Amino acid sequence: MFSPLLVFASIFSACCLATSTFGATLAIDEGRTLGKTNWNFSVDPCSSGDESWAKFAESNAYYVNNVTCVCSSIICHVVRIDLTRNYLSGSIPPQWGSMQQLVQISLLGNRLTGLIPEELANMSSLTSLVLEHNSFSGNLPAAMGNLPKIERLFLNSNNFTGELPETFARLTTLKIFRIGDNNFTGKIPGFIFQNWTNLKEIRTVASGLSGPIPDIGSSGNLEFLMITDLNGVESTFPRLSNLSKLEYLILRSCNLIGKLPTSLENMPKLETLDLSFNKLSGEIKISLPDVKQL
């Protein structure tokens, strides 16, 4: 296992800048500084096919160490970086924004700090950004609303603050969104359920955000909805519509009052319903025969 005192920025400040002349290379001295003893620094990570760089981890592996390239006859591009649980320290270098062919980044479970550079918004091919379980901080850059292909955005378990930028309304390709265990402020934006028509899963567990929960209507793709531990005043149940694929509905400790809506009966695939730690009242006049966990 690496030393925890790693200079994270150096691993990629010289790495993965794809050009027709140099491909994607990593400075040997800087890589060794990081303690990456299981990478072969004598080869080009893209063109060599060396397994120390390119070997994929097994499914659900605890620790991942992978740089993946796609090469044509004249040029190589880094398309995937996965450094899950490498115990790296440091921050994300703004230079990463120049890697416009990069499709996936996972830095899950490291010790990374600092702000998210707004330059990441230049990654026009990025579909997955996983930054969960680190110590990133500050406001989310508004420029991230310009990511045209993003499908997975995992920001949970960090120290992010501020409101979710209004520019995020443009992230209409998002399918999975996780922001729990942070220090955000402001209300849950209505655009999440109005604009993000491809959304399948959302988890905002103790995110710092406040209610009321906006009306939840979707294109019918939503399968997993989890909102818990909201700040703010009490409010009635949000209006629910077009949730025929929803399997999990968890609105725990959301300051909800009043009666259960009859719209809950219009969710034929609902298996789990958790409305605990609210102040709901009245008789239960709805039938949920397929719900297995209530």
Buried (B, 14 or more C-beta within 10 A) or exposed (E): EBEEEBBBBBBBBBBBBBEEEEBBBBBEEBBEBBBBEEBBBEBBBBEBEBEBBBEEEEEEEEEBBBBBBBBEEEBBBBBBBBBBBBBBBBBBBBBBBBBEBBBBBBBBBBBBBBBBBBBBBBBEBBBBBBBBBBBBBBBBBBBBBBBBEBBBBBBBBBEBBBBBBEBBBBBEBBBBBBBBBBBBBEBBBEBBBBBBBBBBBBBBBBBBBBBBBBEBBBEEBBBBBBBBBBBBEEBEBBEBBBBBBBBBBBBBBBBBEBBBBEBBBBBEEBBBBBBEEBEBEEEEEEEBEEBEEE
